[in-house]
Amino acid sequence: MYIKRDNEYLIVKLERDEDLLNGLTKVAERENIKAGMIISGIGMLKDLEMGYYTGTKYQRKKFEGIYEIVSITGYLQETAPRAHIHISVADKNNNVYGGHLLGGKCDPYAIIAIISCNKLSFRRVYVEKAKRMETEVYEV
C-alpha cells in the first residue's frame, strides 16, 4: 500500500491480496483521520463479501471470482469500526451488485480517493432514541 497526501486529499493504492476494508482502516490510523470521506475509487476485488443492514444485523453474501469496482463511497471515523464503506461492483457479464463492504481483497489493485476533514470527528455512539449505535459528527 502507498498513501500520497495533498493537504486534506489522500490517494491510496492497495496492491494485490491486500484487504480493502483493513487497508483503509490502516490509512485512518496512520494518517490520524478522525473524519474522512471516501469520494472515489477504481480497481478490482476478489473474495468479496457484502451485506445488507436489516436494522439489527447484516444479511451477508459472498461473491466468488473477481469483480470490478463501479462505485465506492463511505467514511473513515475516529472510533471502531474505522472504515464504513458502501460499494457497487460488476462481474464479467456487467451484472452489478452493491451493499455494505464486509471484506474483499484487491486483485490486481485499488486506488481510493479520500478527503480528510481537519476540524471534524466522526464517532460511533449509542443513540438512546434510536436504540442503536450511530455515527455522530463532532467539531474538534
C-alpha positions as CSV (number, residue, x, y, z in Angstrom):
1,M,0.0,0.0,0.0
2,Y,1.1,3.6,-0.5
3,I,-0.5,6.8,0.5
4,K,0.0,10.2,-1.1
5,R,-1.3,13.3,0.6
6,D,-2.0,16.8,-0.8
7,N,-3.3,18.8,2.2
8,E,-6.7,17.3,3.0
9,Y,-6.7,15.0,0.0
10,L,-5.3,11.5,0.1
11,I,-4.8,9.0,-2.7
12,V,-4.4,5.4,-1.5
13,K,-3.2,2.5,-3.7
14,L,-3.7,-1.0,-2.3
15,E,-1.9,-3.9,-4.0
16,R,-2.8,-7.5,-4.9
17,D,-4.2,-9.5,-2.0
18,E,-4.5,-6.5,0.4
19,D,-7.9,-6.4,2.0
20,L,-9.6,-3.1,1.1
21,L,-11.5,-2.6,4.3
22,N,-8.5,-3.4,6.5
23,G,-6.3,-1.3,4.3
24,L,-8.5,1.7,4.6
25,T,-8.7,1.2,8.4
26,K,-4.8,1.3,8.5
27,V,-4.9,4.5,6.4
28,A,-7.2,6.1,9.0
29,E,-4.9,5.0,11.8
30,R,-1.6,6.0,10.1
31,E,-2.9,9.4,8.9
32,N,-4.8,10.1,12.1
33,I,-8.0,10.7,10.2
34,K,-10.8,11.4,12.6
35,A,-13.3,12.3,9.9
36,G,-12.7,11.3,6.2
37,M,-14.9,10.9,3.2
38,I,-14.2,8.3,0.6
39,I,-15.1,10.1,-2.6
40,S,-14.0,7.8,-5.4
41,G,-12.2,4.7,-6.3
42,I,-11.3,2.2,-9.1
43,G,-9.9,-1.3,-9.2
44,M,-10.9,-4.9,-8.8
45,L,-11.7,-7.1,-5.8
46,K,-11.8,-10.9,-5.2
47,D,-13.1,-12.9,-2.2
48,L,-15.7,-10.2,-1.8
49,E,-18.3,-10.1,0.9
50,M,-21.1,-7.6,1.1
51,G,-24.0,-7.1,3.4
52,Y,-27.5,-5.5,3.6
53,Y,-28.3,-4.0,7.0
54,T,-31.7,-5.1,8.3
55,G,-31.8,-2.6,11.2
56,T,-30.4,-5.2,13.6
57,K,-27.8,-7.2,11.7
58,Y,-26.2,-7.7,8.2
59,Q,-27.5,-10.2,5.8
60,R,-24.2,-11.4,4.4
61,K,-23.4,-12.5,0.9
62,K,-20.1,-13.8,-0.6
63,F,-19.1,-13.4,-4.2
64,E,-16.7,-15.8,-5.9
65,G,-14.4,-14.6,-8.6
66,I,-13.1,-11.1,-9.5
67,Y,-15.3,-8.0,-9.6
68,E,-14.6,-4.5,-10.9
69,I,-15.3,-1.6,-8.6
70,V,-18.1,0.5,-10.2
71,S,-18.7,2.9,-7.3
72,I,-17.3,3.3,-3.8
73,T,-18.3,5.7,-1.1
74,G,-18.2,5.9,2.7
75,Y,-16.2,7.4,5.5
76,L,-13.4,6.9,7.9
77,Q,-14.0,7.7,11.6
78,E,-12.2,8.1,14.9
79,T,-13.8,5.1,16.6
80,A,-14.1,1.4,15.6
81,P,-15.0,0.3,13.1
82,R,-12.7,2.9,11.5
83,A,-14.0,2.4,7.9
84,H,-17.6,2.3,6.8
85,I,-17.9,1.6,3.1
86,H,-20.7,1.1,0.6
87,I,-19.7,-0.4,-2.8
88,S,-21.0,-1.4,-6.2
89,V,-19.1,-4.0,-8.2
90,A,-19.6,-5.6,-11.6
91,D,-18.9,-9.1,-12.8
92,K,-17.5,-10.0,-16.2
93,N,-21.1,-10.0,-17.6
94,N,-21.7,-6.5,-16.4
95,N,-24.1,-7.6,-13.7
96,V,-23.9,-5.1,-10.9
97,Y,-24.1,-5.8,-7.1
98,G,-24.0,-3.5,-4.2
99,G,-24.1,-3.1,-0.5
100,H,-22.1,-2.6,2.6
101,L,-18.5,-3.8,2.2
102,L,-17.6,-6.5,4.7
103,G,-14.4,-7.7,3.0
104,G,-12.6,-8.1,-0.3
105,K,-9.0,-8.4,-1.5
106,C,-7.6,-6.2,-4.2
107,D,-6.8,-8.1,-7.5
108,P,-4.7,-6.6,-9.0
109,Y,-5.1,-3.3,-7.1
110,A,-7.5,-0.5,-6.0
111,I,-6.9,3.3,-5.9
112,I,-9.1,5.2,-3.5
113,A,-9.5,9.0,-3.1
114,I,-10.2,10.4,0.4
115,I,-10.9,13.8,1.8
116,S,-9.7,14.2,5.4
117,C,-11.8,16.8,7.4
118,N,-9.3,18.5,9.8
119,K,-11.9,20.2,12.1
120,L,-14.4,17.3,12.4
121,S,-14.6,13.9,14.0
122,F,-16.9,11.1,13.3
123,R,-17.6,8.7,16.2
124,R,-19.9,5.8,16.9
125,V,-22.2,6.5,19.8
126,Y,-25.3,4.8,21.2
127,V,-28.4,6.8,20.4
128,E,-31.0,6.1,23.0
129,K,-33.9,7.4,21.0
130,A,-33.0,5.1,18.1
131,K,-31.8,2.2,20.4
132,R,-28.7,1.6,18.3
133,M,-25.2,2.7,17.5
134,E,-24.9,5.6,15.0
135,T,-22.2,7.8,13.7
136,E,-22.2,11.4,15.0
137,V,-20.3,14.3,13.7
138,Y,-18.3,16.5,16.2
139,E,-16.3,19.7,15.8
140,V,-12.7,19.2,17.0
